[in-house]
């Protein structure tokens, strides 16, 4: 996009009463953001759903001046942007009608042809939640997914740190401009996150981390990924809002269960109870339900196949069955070995890591 086109898009994004849905409607009718401002109001009023209140600020020069200032800031700070009609805009977010028309990014973000999952949860994370974050990332790391979260206290920062520790790309989706970090205490992770992914927002440098911005930001976290995982949540909270948004976008939602008496597991348990989320106890369940397959080249970097592999009793039972019967469906393995599916899927993932079995198309597995 040229400078005038970017400024026109910024100007449109900033006008009150014109949200992302209306902005896209105007762009579709006129052909481009620039064309909108060159079109007479009476023609725009013929568009379904466009009234005088919608267009009230459209021609006010103040919004052009502010757009020019913001463009200068983006250029000075080396902040890149994605326009919703361009190829570099997140693919899944394109399918969300209310996705932002512009996204701003800083760091080393690469979303092209990547597996993307969002992880959210309580700010009051327990040792159980932190432990699950670390375990999950360790298990999922061979598939090299991008981990999206919001840099908040608790689950967010725990999952960002776990992703960094395992060399995964992680993106912090912010509820304010990229001229600041909120909470400030997490500024110490800024360089590591930028080296291993980066920061993303729809908000300008003039935006502050207000409550309504966090709720608005949640739709990006929900829409950009293939699945959203909730790790610990009270009965009410922002993570449940994100889960509802993901469900509305027809994304898979997963929740980590906890004890019935745990305050910080009530939200997750309810998501599972009311069938709004899949139960998640290990990365293997997510891998199975999403139909992901481990990239053999990446696996070679992370797994050294051993000459003499030690298998526990469950692994040996599954290995012996596959060795005797050849490639088999996961459900068949569970049935014949008299084991629950979640146990078999988790065990098979561990066996893949040890290099003794490999997945095949159609949810089949065979010994190596």
Protein Blocks (a to p, Z undefined) as FASTA:
>chain_A
ZZklmmmmmmmmmpghiafklmmmmmmmnopaklmmmpcfklmmmpghiafklmmmmmgm
klmmmmmmmmmmmmmnopacddfkbmklcfklmmpmkbcfbdcdedjddfehpacddddd
dfkbcfklmmmmmmmmmmmmmnopacddehighjlmmmmmmmmmnopacddddfbdfkbc
cdfklmmmmmmmmmnnpaddfbdfkbccdfklmmmmmmmmmmmpmbdcdehiafbdjklm
mmmmmmmnopacddddddfklmklmmmmmmmmnopaccdfbfklmmmmnopacdfklmmm
mpccdfbdcddfklmmmmmmmmmnopadfklmmmmnopafklmmmmmmmmmmnopaccde
hhiacdZZ
